[in-house]
Amino acid sequence: MDYQSVLERIARDMAPQIGSGRPAEYIPALASVDPRRFGMAIADVDGKVYGVGDWQRPFSTQSITKVFTLALVLAAGDDLWERVGREPSGNPFNSLVQLEYENGIPRNPFINAGALVVTDRLQTLTGDASSELLEFLRQESGNPGLAFDPEVAESESAHGDRNAALAHFMASYGNITNPVSTLLDHYFWQCAIEMSCADLALAARFLARHGLRADGSRLLTRSEAKQINAVMLTCGTYDAAGEFAHRVGLPGKSGVGGGIVAVVPGRCTLCVWSPGLDERGNSVAGVTALDRFTTLTGLSVF
Ligand code: GLU
């Protein structure tokens, strides 16, 4: 497969769409990003990377990091699935409403409530969830320069009442066990990690390699890697996961920074970035570019 030619074709086809949608505004530090940015990278299972546009430019990973914290917690053998479900929520990613009906157990690990529980578990397991995550991402991407963006973390914290409410509410059910303020700090730092499309495509390769890390050691069992891919497919793109599966046909995880990571098990990982979001929170150009990729190559899980 000539991935480089495919990427160049997609970038050409995408030109009229780039700039559509609006960058996230509820985190002020994200609102000022240029909506005309577009980058896309593919990493094959052997670590060769292809890219186009702004593929080496760091951006705010936001909810994409939820995939990696989930992997670290499952890799530690945690009994996470007793605390978090794995069904689509059908609600916005920061919704509170279902939590009360469902006794403080979030629907899945990719809505904010679920991710807060996962980060709480990682904090208990490691004592420093955000540093553990950053170190893991540095190793898997091969980029020791990866860092948090303090301005984004600060901006999230200053506008984080909704996440604080979710965390306190779940703590009242005993589903958060660390002090809420500590948990929120780690969660906001986690969301504020900056990575490029190349970094993210490389870091996610364990999902295409059935659980094997970049150095060949095993992070997850084959079955656990399958489970994460399955939850990405059903819950990874907010309350538009059905639409994403219909158009793209790959496990994917988006973030409000405008990035989306997608996985072709056994073949490659992709990351696309363009900051303009649709009303559900997914990158408009990003979803279209992935749709083009599976249409042009026939590489999908279906
Ligand atoms: N830091 C964002 C929040 O908690 C992440 C949201 C996202 O990317 O989905 O609201």
Boltz pocket constraint, residues with backbone or C-beta under 6 A from the ligand:
constraints:
  - pocket:
      binder: B
      contacts: [[A, 61], [A, 62], [A, 63], [A, 64], [A, 93], [A, 94], [A, 110], [A, 112], [A, 156], [A, 163], [A, 187], [A, 191], [A, 254], [A, 255], [A, 256], [A, 257], [A, 281]]
      max_distance: 6.0
